[in-house]
Amino acid sequence: MEAYGINLPLLLAQLSNIVLVILWIGLAIAALLRLNRLDMSTGVRLGWSALILCVPILGALALLITSRRST
């Protein structure tokens, strides 16, 4: 592929980055929508929102896992 000017390892790295960003955005949207439906105080909701947005994939997964157990 190098003969065509395409660096295969770099291409694979970029594609994996794109997949991770799409996964992050999808999980964040799903978690924020679920957070909107949960019955929580404003402070707790604000804390969860900050965790979801600041800790890319783990924050959203943590909310989705813990909210599924509590419902």
Backbone torsions as a table, in degrees:
resi	resn	phi	psi	omega
1	MET	NA	-22.4	-179.8
2	GLU	-63.1	-27.2	179.9
3	ALA	-66.1	-25.8	179.4
4	TYR	-92.7	3.2	-179.5
5	GLY	84.7	16.8	-179.7
6	ILE	-110.8	122.5	178.0
7	ASN	-91.9	106.2	-173.1
8	LEU	-60.7	-46.7	178.9
9	PRO	-61.3	-38.6	178.1
10	LEU	-67.5	-39.2	177.8
11	LEU	-62.1	-44.2	178.9
12	LEU	-65.8	-38.1	177.4
13	ALA	-64.2	-42.7	179.2
14	GLN	-66.1	-40.4	178.3
15	LEU	-64.7	-39.5	178.1
16	SER	-67.5	-35.0	175.8
17	ASN	-64.3	-41.4	179.0
18	ILE	-63.5	-42.3	179.1
19	VAL	-63.0	-42.5	179.4
20	LEU	-64.8	-39.0	178.7
21	VAL	-66.8	-42.2	177.9
22	ILE	-63.9	-40.9	176.8
23	LEU	-62.5	-43.7	179.5
24	TRP	-61.1	-47.7	-178.4
25	ILE	-64.7	-43.1	179.3
26	GLY	-63.3	-45.3	178.9
27	LEU	-66.6	-38.5	179.5
28	ALA	-64.5	-42.7	178.5
29	ILE	-64.1	-45.1	179.0
30	ALA	-62.0	-42.1	-179.2
31	ALA	-68.5	-40.5	179.4
32	LEU	-68.2	-35.5	175.8
33	LEU	-66.2	-41.2	177.6
34	ARG	-66.8	-38.8	179.1
35	LEU	-61.4	-34.8	178.9
36	ASN	-65.9	-30.1	-178.5
37	ARG	-86.4	-16.6	-177.6
38	LEU	-78.2	150.8	178.7
39	ASP	-92.5	96.8	-179.2
40	MET	-137.5	160.4	175.1
41	SER	-72.5	165.2	-176.8
42	THR	-64.0	-39.3	-179.7
43	GLY	-64.7	-43.3	178.8
44	VAL	-66.0	-41.9	179.3
45	ARG	-63.2	-39.9	178.0
46	LEU	-65.4	-40.3	177.3
47	GLY	-63.2	-44.9	178.1
48	TRP	-63.5	-40.4	178.7
49	SER	-61.6	-43.1	178.5
50	ALA	-63.9	-41.3	178.8
51	LEU	-63.8	-42.0	-179.7
52	ILE	-63.4	-42.0	-175.9
53	LEU	-82.1	-28.6	-175.8
54	CYS	-91.9	-29.2	179.0
55	VAL	-109.1	97.6	-162.8
56	PRO	-42.3	-71.9	-173.3
57	ILE	-99.4	-33.5	-175.7
58	LEU	-67.7	-34.3	179.1
59	GLY	-64.0	-45.3	179.1
60	ALA	-66.5	-42.3	178.6
61	LEU	-63.5	-38.5	179.5
62	ALA	-61.7	-43.9	178.9
63	LEU	-66.1	-44.9	-178.0
64	LEU	-63.2	-36.7	179.9
65	ILE	-73.3	-46.9	-176.7
66	THR	-71.6	-33.3	179.9
67	SER	-74.7	-28.2	177.8
68	ARG	-67.9	-36.8	179.7
69	ARG	-69.9	-34.9	-174.2
70	SER	-81.7	-14.1	-177.9
71	THR	-94.5	NA	NA
